[in-house]
């Protein structure tokens, strides 16, 4: 490669990318699609009389990846990341485990070997930080959704590094299963610990010192040099440059100068990030797409449907609202750089062929096309999910967030952490022993069956069945142990959030049961799904899938029963609130059916009027009185048109209008100025609902 070749390639790429992105902007389409089209045009796979050197573009795209991840790290200091990890970690583990497992099953359905299928699961497991960061910047996505999605991506990147280490051991034949997991996890943890401790001692102080020089060019050069240095260090230790770049940004963010650094780096980052997407477009080969069309379509559908469902469920169980969880699922429905890395790793180790790499690139390109549109439509999709959800589930999802909020309060948090630490050890112990028994049965089962035939004279088939039954009997106690420990832990955590009364009726019994069941599902998902991903090569595919579906069906049925019982509890609570609201307005409650009308309220209910009702309604969040202001956007609109629950997460339990009280008003109930709503939900949801009711037309 000469300087002349480099200049020619850079000129061709930038001019083509400039033309395509201007065109896509005029068409009001995401510019990322323009970069992909530019890569296809200048790549080797189309008979177009312009051609750029793929190797040069790949080098430049690596720089773009480093700068983009470095900028992302600046948004998330290590302190902020530690605080965010408990909220996003379960969702990341949940979706990664689901996709590795389903990717493996789909690979086996296409007749691929266990090793190739395992690599296929790794390819589809990790979403693309690069694509999402770019799409969020273009569509100005911020706030809670951005924080949740980026937090999940950070944890996913760590999981991706872990997967690469494990798949390297599996693909090279060095190790498999629990041994590879323990070794790879230990090495990664030790490397990160040393890097973070040393970095925290040096980097923030050095960054603040550089800032005092007040020389932007010096700060720019030094910060980018540091990002490249840490990325190179990670690469030398066998990890991704993406991890190094992100850590570099997080360490520099600890200095408090992240906003200044973001503005400095942004122009350089945008230039090289464009080259990254052009390089992805250059890998798109129309002939490979045609050859592997069936597998590409199947894996694309798996990524879109699987990620939306698993991320949304994992995020919801972690305590995020339904709306934010659905939006996060739609945003994360793609694969990117880690998919290329894992597919390339399998090819380099000889564990896979070029077909998996072609599938990874095509699926990434297709999901990159759909991601900006999915983010744009996520608001409508969340509204649709809220509308079609059964009423009992709407109530359950609205209250679940308030229960999680109670568990995170300072008075309950310390006890919850202690419980988690005590019981999680037993849960991990049962999981590891279950894993060891299954792997031992798979590895040594054939030899044990042969010994049984030689020593007893049993038929070979009978001996194999005996060994299989013995393995299952040995594993069952540990599987039941996981169920028992997760059940006990979930009940204890639910008790922390919704304590039982010392004496008298237990009015929180129904909410506590529903909360405990949902917590158990979250705990089992966080443990069982990674376990399934690890053990899948050692288990028969179809029986495992059937067993998993039956277990999910059992939990779904139990949650449905819990939601139905909770609905009756909420109706009773609504009557208590109706009495409180009517008492506040000094009238007798004339209870109306949902959708009834009445005269304007004479006197507003104040939040203090519900204090006594709150004491009688444990598990109902913090019932609060919200007033519909005259001249607000809400006045004259129905609850369905306002989409109050879908937009804010707050549930309206009762409505006071003059001398009439409407219990659990429906979507057709039209709000009037002066109406007072008794709403329940998290503090954040209630604040959002209050703002919505006060917003001017």
C-alpha positions in Angstrom: 0.0 0.0 0.0 1.4 3.3 -1.1 0.5 6.9 -0.1 -1.0 7.3 -3.5 -3.3 4.2 -3.1 -4.3 5.5 0.3 -5.2 8.9 -1.1 -7.2 7.4 -4.0 -9.2 5.1 -1.7 -10.0 7.9 0.8 -11.1 10.2 -2.0 -13.4 7.6 -3.6 -14.9 6.6 -0.3 -15.6 10.2 1.0 -17.0 11.5 -2.3 -19.3 8.5 -2.7 -20.4 8.6 0.9 -21.0 12.4 0.6 -23.2 12.0 -2.4 -25.2 9.1 -1.0 -25.7 10.7 2.4 -26.9 14.0 0.8 -29.4 12.0 -1.2 -30.6 10.1 1.8 -31.0 13.3 3.8 -33.1 14.8 1.0 -35.2 11.6 1.1 -35.5 11.9 4.9 -33.9 8.5 5.4 -31.2 7.6 8.0 -27.7 8.6 6.7 -26.3 5.3 8.0 -28.2 3.6 5.0 -26.4 6.0 2.7 -23.0 4.9 4.1 -24.0 1.3 3.6 -25.0 2.0 0.0 -21.7 3.9 -0.6 -19.8 0.8 0.7 -21.7 -1.4 -1.7 -21.0 0.9 -4.6 -17.2 1.2 -4.0 -16.8 -2.4 -2.9 -15.7 -5.4 -5.0 -19.1 -7.1 -5.2 -20.8 -4.8 -7.8 -19.8 -4.2 -11.4 -19.5 -0.5 -10.8 -16.5 1.4 -12.4 -15.4 2.8 -9.0 -13.4 0.7 -6.6 -11.8 1.4 -3.2 -9.2 -0.8 -1.5 -11.0 -2.9 1.1 -8.0 -3.3 3.3 -7.4 0.5 3.5 -11.0 1.1 4.3 -11.0 -1.6 7.0 -8.0 0.1 8.7 -9.8 3.4 8.7 -13.0 1.8 9.9 -11.2 0.4 12.9 -10.2 4.0 13.8 -13.9 4.9 13.5 -14.9 2.1 15.8 -12.4 3.2 18.4 -13.4 6.9 18.3 -17.1 6.0 18.4 -16.7 3.8 21.5 -14.4 6.3 23.1 -17.1 9.0 22.7 -19.6 6.6 24.2 -17.4 6.0 27.2 -17.3 9.7 27.8 -21.0 9.6 28.4 -20.7 6.8 31.0 -18.1 7.4 33.8 -17.2 4.3 35.8 -19.1 5.6 38.8 -22.2 6.0 36.8 -21.7 2.6 35.2 -21.5 0.9 38.6 -24.8 2.6 39.7 -26.4 1.6 36.4 -25.2 -2.0 36.2 -27.8 -3.5 38.6 -30.6 -2.0 36.5 -29.4 -3.0 33.1 -27.3 -6.1 33.8 -30.2 -8.6 34.1 -31.7 -7.4 30.8 -28.4 -7.7 29.0 -27.8 -11.2 30.4 -31.4 -12.2 29.7 -31.3 -11.2 26.0 -27.8 -12.5 25.4 -28.6 -15.9 26.9 -31.9 -16.2 24.8 -30.2 -15.3 21.5 -27.2 -17.6 22.0 -29.6 -20.5 22.8 -32.0 -19.7 20.0 -29.2 -19.1 17.5 -27.7 -22.5 18.4 -31.1 -24.2 17.9 -31.6 -22.5 14.6 -28.2 -23.6 13.4 -28.9 -27.1 14.3 -32.2 -26.9 12.5 -30.2 -26.1 9.3 -28.1 -29.2 9.9 -25.0 -27.4 11.1 -22.6 -29.0 13.5 -22.7 -28.2 17.2 -19.6 -26.0 17.0 -20.8 -24.0 14.0 -24.2 -23.6 15.7 -22.6 -22.3 18.8 -20.7 -19.7 16.8 -24.0 -18.8 15.1 -25.5 -18.2 18.5 -22.6 -15.9 19.4 -23.0 -14.0 16.2 -26.6 -13.0 16.9 -26.2 -12.4 20.6 -24.6 -8.9 20.8 -26.3 -5.8 19.4 -24.3 -3.0 17.7 -23.1 -0.1 19.8 -21.9 1.7 16.7 -25.2 1.5 14.8 -27.4 2.4 17.8 -25.2 5.3 18.9 -25.3 6.8 15.4 -29.1 6.3 15.0 -29.7 7.8 18.5 -27.6 10.9 17.5 -29.4 11.3 14.2 -32.9 11.0 15.8 -32.0 13.0 19.0 -32.9 10.2 21.3 -31.9 10.9 24.9 -33.1 10.7 28.5 -34.1 7.4 30.2 -34.3 5.4 27.0 -30.8 6.3 25.9 -29.4 5.6 29.3 -31.1 2.2 29.4 -30.0 1.1 25.9 -26.4 2.3 26.2 -26.1 0.7 29.6 -27.4 -2.7 28.2 -24.9 -2.3 25.3 -22.0 -1.8 27.6 -22.8 -5.0 29.5 -23.4 -6.8 26.2 -20.0 -5.7 25.0 -18.5 -7.3 28.2 -20.5 -10.4 27.5 -19.2 -10.3 23.9 -15.6 -10.2 25.1 -16.4 -13.2 27.3 -18.0 -15.1 24.4 -15.0 -14.5 22.2 -12.7 -15.9 24.9 -14.9 -19.0 25.4 -15.5 -19.6 21.7 -11.7 -19.3 21.1 -11.2 -22.1 23.5 -14.0 -24.2 22.1 -13.1 -23.6 18.5 -9.4 -24.4 19.0 -10.4 -27.6 20.9 -8.6 -26.5 24.1 -11.6 -26.6 26.4 -15.3 -26.6 26.6 -18.1 -25.8 29.0 -17.6 -24.8 32.6 -13.8 -25.0 32.5 -13.5 -22.6 29.6 -16.1 -20.2 31.2 -14.2 -20.1 34.5 -10.8 -19.6 32.9 -12.0 -16.9 30.4 -14.0 -15.1 33.1 -11.2 -15.0 35.5 -8.7 -13.7 33.0 -11.1 -11.0 31.9 -12.0 -9.9 35.4 -8.3 -9.7 36.4 -7.4 -7.7 33.3 -10.2 -5.2 33.9 -9.5 -4.9 37.6 -5.8 -3.9 37.0 -6.7 -1.6 34.1 -9.4 0.2 36.0 -7.5 0.6 39.3 -4.4 1.9 37.6 -6.5 4.1 35.3 -8.4 5.7 38.2 -5.2 6.6 40.0 -3.7 8.3 37.0 -6.1 9.3 34.2 -8.5 11.7 35.9 -5.7 13.7 37.4 -3.8 13.9 34.1 -6.9 15.0 32.3 -7.6 17.8 34.7 -4.0 18.9 34.4 -4.2 19.0 30.6 -7.5 21.0 30.8 -5.7 23.7 32.9 -3.3 24.3 29.9 -6.3 25.6 28.0 -5.0 24.3 24.7 -7.8 22.4 22.8 -5.4 20.9 20.2 -3.2 19.5 23.0 -6.2 18.0 24.8 -7.6 16.5 21.5 -4.3 14.8 20.6 -3.6 13.5 24.1 -7.2 12.2 24.6 -7.3 10.4 21.2 -3.8 9.1 21.8 -4.9 7.6 25.1 -7.9 6.0 23.5 -5.8 4.3 20.9 -3.2 3.3 23.5 -5.8 1.5 25.7 -7.4 -0.1 22.7 -4.0 -1.4 21.6 -3.4 -2.7 25.1 -6.7 -4.6 25.1 -5.9 -6.1 21.6 -2.5 -7.3 22.8 -4.2 -9.2 25.6 -6.6 -10.8 23.2 -9.6 -8.6 23.8 -11.6 -6.2 21.5 -10.4 -2.7 20.8 -14.0 -1.7 21.4 -13.7 -2.6 25.1 -10.4 -0.6 25.4 -11.9 2.5 23.7 -14.9 2.5 25.9 -12.8 2.1 29.1 -10.6 4.9 28.0 -13.6 7.2 27.6 -15.0 6.1 31.0 -11.7 6.8 32.8 -11.4 10.2 31.3 -15.0 11.0 32.1 -14.0 10.5 35.8 -12.2 13.9 35.5 -15.4 15.8 35.1 -14.3 17.2 31.7 -16.4 14.8 29.6 -18.6 17.5 28.0 -15.5 19.5 26.9 -13.9 16.3 25.5 -17.1 15.3 23.6 -17.2 18.6 21.7 -13.5 18.3 20.8 -13.7 14.7 19.5 -17.1 14.9 17.7 -15.9 16.1 14.2 -13.1 13.5 14.1 -15.4 10.8 15.4 -18.1 11.5 12.8 -15.6 11.3 9.9 -14.2 8.0 10.9 -17.5 6.5 12.0 -18.8 7.1 8.5 -15.8 5.1 7.2 -16.8 2.2 9.6 -20.3 2.0 8.0 -18.8 2.2 4.5 -16.6 -0.8 5.3 -19.6 -2.8 6.4 -21.3 -1.9 3.1 -18.2 -3.2 1.2 -18.7 -6.6 2.8 -22.2 -7.0 1.3 -22.1 -9.6 -1.4 -25.3 -10.0 -3.4 -24.3 -13.5 -4.6 -23.7 -14.8 -1.0 -27.1 -13.3 -0.1 -28.8 -15.3 -2.8 -26.9 -18.5 -1.9 -27.7 -18.3 1.8 -31.1 -16.5 1.4 -33.0 -19.0 3.6 -30.5 -18.9 6.5 -30.2 -15.1 6.2 -34.0 -14.6 6.3 -34.3 -17.0 9.3 -31.5 -15.4 11.3 -32.8 -11.9 10.5 -36.2 -12.8 11.8 -34.6 -14.4 14.9 -32.6 -11.2 15.6 -35.5 -8.9 15.2 -38.2 -10.9 17.0 -35.9 -12.5 19.5 -34.2 -9.3 20.6 -37.3 -7.2 20.8 -39.0 -9.8 23.0 -36.1 -10.7 25.2 -34.8 -7.2 25.7 -38.4 -5.9 26.4 -39.0 -8.7 28.9 -35.6 -8.4 30.6 -35.8 -4.7 30.9 -39.3 -4.8 32.3 -38.4 -7.4 34.9 -35.4 -5.2 35.8 -37.9 -2.5 36.8 -38.2 -0.4 33.7 -41.6 0.6 32.5 -43.5 -1.2 29.7 -43.1 1.7 27.3 -39.3 2.2 27.9 -38.8 -1.6 27.7 -40.6 -2.0 24.4 -38.7 1.0 23.0 -35.4 -0.5 24.2 -36.2 -3.8 22.5 -36.9 -2.2 19.2 -33.7 -0.1 19.4 -31.5 -3.2 20.1 -32.9 -5.4 17.3 -29.8 -5.7 15.3 -26.2 -7.1 15.3 -23.0 -5.5 14.3 -19.3 -5.5 14.9 -19.2 -8.3 17.4 -21.1 -10.5 14.9 -18.3 -9.9 12.4 -15.6 -10.5 14.9 -17.1 -13.8 16.1 -17.8 -15.1 12.6 -14.2 -14.1 11.6 -12.9 -15.9 14.7 -14.6 -19.1 13.7 -13.2 -18.9 10.2 -9.7 -18.2 11.5 -9.9 -21.2 13.9 -11.2 -23.4 11.1 -14.3 -24.0 13.2 -16.7 -22.5 10.6 -16.6 -21.7 6.9 -17.2 -18.5 4.9 -20.9 -19.1 4.8 -21.4 -18.0 8.5 -19.4 -14.8 7.8 -21.6 -14.0 4.8 -24.7 -14.6 6.8 -23.4 -12.4 9.6 -22.7 -9.5 7.2 -26.1 -9.8 5.5 -28.1 -10.0 8.7 -26.1 -7.1 10.1 -26.8 -5.0 6.9 -30.5 -5.9 6.9 -31.0 -5.2 10.6 -29.0 -1.9 10.2 -31.6 -0.9 7.6 -34.5 -1.7 10.0 -33.0 -0.2 13.2 -33.5 3.5 12.4 -37.1 2.8 11.3 -37.7 0.7 14.4 -36.4 3.5 16.7 -38.6 6.0 14.8 -41.7 3.7 15.2 -40.9 2.7 18.8 -43.2 5.3 20.3 -46.2 4.0 18.3 -45.2 0.4 19.0 -45.2 1.0 22.7 -48.7 2.6 22.4 -49.9 -0.4 20.5 -48.6 -2.9 23.1 -50.3 -0.9 25.9 -53.6 -0.9 23.9 -53.7 -4.6 23.1 -52.5 -5.8 26.6 -55.3 -7.3 28.7 -56.6 -4.9 31.4 -55.3 -7.1 34.2 -51.8 -7.1 32.7 -51.9 -3.3 32.2 -52.6 -3.0 35.9 -49.8 -5.5 36.8 -47.2 -3.8 34.7 -48.1 -0.4 36.0 -47.7 -1.5 39.7 -44.7 -3.7 39.1 -42.5 -0.6 38.7 -43.7 0.9 42.0 -42.8 -2.4 43.8 -39.3 -2.3 42.3 -39.1 1.3 43.4 -39.9 0.3 47.0 -37.2 -2.4 46.9 -34.7 0.3 45.8 -35.4 2.7 48.7 -32.6 3.1 51.1 -34.5 1.4 54.0 -35.0 -1.8 51.9 -31.9 -1.7 49.7 -29.3 -2.8 52.2 -31.4 -5.7 53.4 -32.1 -6.7 49.7 -28.4 -6.6 48.9 -27.6 -8.8 51.9 -30.3 -11.3 50.9 -29.1 -11.4 47.3 -25.6 -12.0 48.4 -26.5 -14.8 50.8 -29.0 -16.7 48.5 -27.2 -15.9 45.2 -24.2 -18.0 46.4 -26.5 -21.1 46.8 -28.1 -20.4 43.5 -24.7 -20.2 41.7 -23.6 -23.4 43.6 -26.7 -25.3 42.3 -26.2 -24.0 38.8 -22.5 -24.9 38.7 -23.2 -28.4 40.0 -26.1 -28.9 37.5 -23.8 -27.8 34.7 -21.0 -30.1 35.9 -23.3 -33.1 36.1 -24.7 -32.5 32.6 -21.3 -32.0 31.0 -19.9 -35.0 32.7 -22.8 -37.1 31.5 -22.3 -35.9 28.0 -18.5 -36.3 27.9 -18.2 -39.6 29.8 -21.6 -41.1 29.1 -20.5 -43.1 26.0 -17.6 -44.6 27.9 -19.8 -45.4 30.9 -22.3 -47.1 28.6 -19.5 -49.2 27.0 -18.3 -50.3 30.4 -21.8 -51.2 31.4 -22.2 -53.4 28.3 -18.9 -55.1 29.0 -19.5 -55.8 32.7 -23.3 -56.6 32.7 -24.0 -57.8 29.1 -26.8 -55.2 28.7 -27.7 -54.2 25.1 -26.0 -51.0 23.9 -29.3 -49.1 23.7 -30.3 -50.2 27.2 -26.9 -49.2 28.6 -27.2 -45.7 27.0 -30.7 -45.2 28.4 -29.5 -46.2 31.9 -26.6 -43.8 31.7 -28.9 -41.0 30.5 -31.4 -41.7 33.3 -28.6 -41.7 35.9 -27.3 -38.4 34.6 -30.9 -36.9 34.7 -31.4 -38.2 38.3 -28.1 -36.8 39.4 -29.0 -33.4 37.9 -32.6 -33.1 39.0 -31.8 -32.2 42.7 -29.7 -29.3 41.6 -32.4 -28.1 39.1 -35.0 -28.3 41.9 -32.5 -26.5 44.1 -32.3 -23.6 41.7 -36.2 -23.4 41.7 -36.3 -23.6 45.5 -33.6 -21.0 46.2 -35.0 -18.6 43.6 -38.5 -19.0 45.1 -37.2 -18.3 48.6 -35.2 -15.3 47.5 -38.0 -13.8 45.5 -40.4 -14.2 48.5 -37.9 -12.5 50.8 -37.3 -9.6 48.4 -41.1 -9.2 47.9 -41.4 -9.1 51.7 -38.8 -6.3 51.9 -40.8 -4.2 49.4 -44.3 -5.1 50.8 -43.9 -6.1 54.4 -46.5 -8.2 56.1 -48.4 -6.6 59.0 -47.6 -7.6 62.5 -51.3 -8.1 63.2 -54.6 -7.7 61.3 -55.5 -8.5 57.7 -52.7 -8.8 55.2 -53.8 -6.4 52.5 -50.6 -6.7 50.6 -50.9 -10.5 50.1 -52.1 -10.3 46.4 -49.5 -7.8 45.3 -46.7 -9.6 47.2 -47.5 -12.9 45.5 -47.5 -11.3 42.0 -44.3 -9.5 42.8 -42.5 -12.6 44.1 -43.5 -14.6 41.0 -42.2 -11.9 38.6 -38.9 -11.7 40.7 -38.5 -15.5 40.5 -38.9 -15.4 36.7 -36.3 -12.6 36.5 -33.8 -14.6 38.8 -34.3 -17.9 36.9 -33.9 -16.1 33.6 -30.7 -14.5 34.7 -29.3 -17.9 35.7 -31.0 -20.5 33.5 -30.6 -18.7 30.1 -26.8 -18.4 30.3 -26.8 -22.0 31.6 -28.8 -23.1 28.6 -26.5 -21.3 26.2 -23.5 -23.1 27.8 -25.1 -26.5 28.0 -26.9 -26.6 24.7 -24.1 -28.5 22.9 -24.4 -31.2 25.5 -28.2 -31.4 25.5 -30.7 -32.8 22.9 -32.1 -29.8 21.1 -35.8 -30.7 20.8 -36.4 -32.1 24.3 -34.6 -29.1 25.7 -36.7 -26.7 23.7 -39.9 -28.4 24.7 -38.9 -28.4 28.4 -38.1 -24.7 28.2 -41.4 -23.9 26.6 -43.3 -25.9 29.2 -41.5 -24.0 32.0 -42.2 -20.7 30.3 -45.9 -21.7 29.9 -46.1 -22.6 33.6 -44.7 -19.2 34.6 -47.0 -17.5 32.1 -50.1 -19.3 33.5 -49.0 -18.5 37.1 -48.4 -14.8 36.2 -51.8 -14.6 34.5 -53.5 -16.0 37.7 -51.6 -13.5 39.8 -52.5 -10.6 37.5 -56.2 -11.7 37.7 -56.1 -11.9 41.5 -54.3 -8.5 41.6 -57.1 -7.0 39.4 -59.7 -7.8 42.1 -57.4 -6.3 44.7 -57.1 -3.1 42.7 -60.9 -2.8 42.2 -61.3 -3.0 46.0 -58.5 -0.4 46.3 -60.3 1.8 43.8 -63.4 1.8 46.0 -61.3 2.9 49.0 -59.9 5.7 46.9 -63.5 6.6 45.7 -64.5 7.0 49.4 -61.4 9.1 50.1 -62.1 11.4 47.1 -65.8 11.7 47.9 -65.0 12.5 51.5 -62.5 15.2 50.4 -65.2 16.9 48.3 -67.8 16.5 51.2 -70.2 14.5 49.1 -71.5 10.9 49.2 -69.9 8.8 46.5 -72.3 8.0 43.6 -70.2 5.3 41.8 -70.6 5.4 38.1 -69.5 2.9 35.5 -66.5 3.6 33.3 -67.3 6.2 30.6 -70.0 8.0 32.6 -70.2 11.8 32.6 -70.9 14.3 35.3 -70.7 18.0 36.2 -67.5 19.8 36.8 -65.8 19.3 40.1 -66.6 21.9 42.7 -63.6 21.4 44.9 -60.3 19.7 44.1 -58.9 16.8 46.1 -55.5 17.4 47.5 -52.8 14.7 47.8 -53.1 14.9 51.6 -56.6 13.6 51.4 -55.3 10.2 50.3 -53.0 9.7 53.2 -55.4 7.5 55.1 -56.2 5.6 51.9 -52.5 4.9 51.3 -52.2 3.1 54.6 -55.0 0.8 53.6 -53.6 0.1 50.1 -50.2 -1.5 50.4 -48.8 -2.6 47.1 -50.8 0.1 45.2 -47.7 2.4 44.8 -48.3 5.9 46.1 -51.9 6.8 45.1 -51.9 10.5 44.3 -54.6 13.0 43.4 -53.9 14.8 40.0 -56.1 17.6 38.8 -57.0 18.4 35.1 -56.2 22.1 34.7 -58.4 24.4 32.6 -56.8 25.2 29.3 -54.5 22.1 29.4 -54.0 19.7 26.6 -55.8 17.0 28.6 -59.1 18.9 29.0 -61.7 17.7 26.6 -59.8 14.6 25.5 -60.5 11.0 26.4 -58.0 8.9 28.5 -57.5 6.8 25.3 -56.6 9.8 23.2 -54.4 11.1 26.0 -52.6 7.7 26.3 -51.8 8.6 29.9 -50.8 5.1 31.1 -48.9 4.2 27.9 -47.0 7.5 27.9 -46.3 7.9 31.6 -46.8 4.5 33.2 -49.3 5.8 35.7 -52.6 4.0 36.2 -55.8 5.9 36.9 -57.8 4.1 39.7 -60.6 6.6 40.2 -61.9 9.9 38.9 -63.8 12.5 40.8 -66.2 14.8 39.0 -68.4 16.9 41.2 -70.5 14.5 43.2 -69.8 11.5 41.1 -66.9 9.1 41.3 -65.9 6.8 38.4 -64.1 3.6 39.4 -61.2 2.5 37.1 -62.3 4.8 34.2 -61.9 3.4 30.7 -60.3 4.7 27.6 -63.5 6.4 26.5 -63.8 8.5 29.6 -63.5 12.2 28.5 -61.7 14.5 30.9 -63.1 17.9 31.9 -61.4 20.9 33.6 -61.4 20.4 37.3 -61.5 16.6 37.2 -59.4 14.9 39.9 -57.7 11.6 39.1 -56.5 9.2 41.7 -53.5 7.7 40.0 -50.9 5.2 41.1 -47.4 4.2 39.9 -43.8 5.1 40.4 -42.8 8.6 41.5 -41.4 9.2 38.1 -44.6 8.0 36.4 -46.8 10.2 38.6 -44.6 13.2 37.9 -44.9 12.6 34.2 -48.7 12.2 34.5 -48.9 15.5 36.4 -46.9 17.3 33.7 -49.1 15.7 31.1 -52.3 16.9 32.7 -50.9 20.4 33.2 -49.4 20.8 29.7 -51.0 23.7 27.8 -52.7 23.1 24.5 
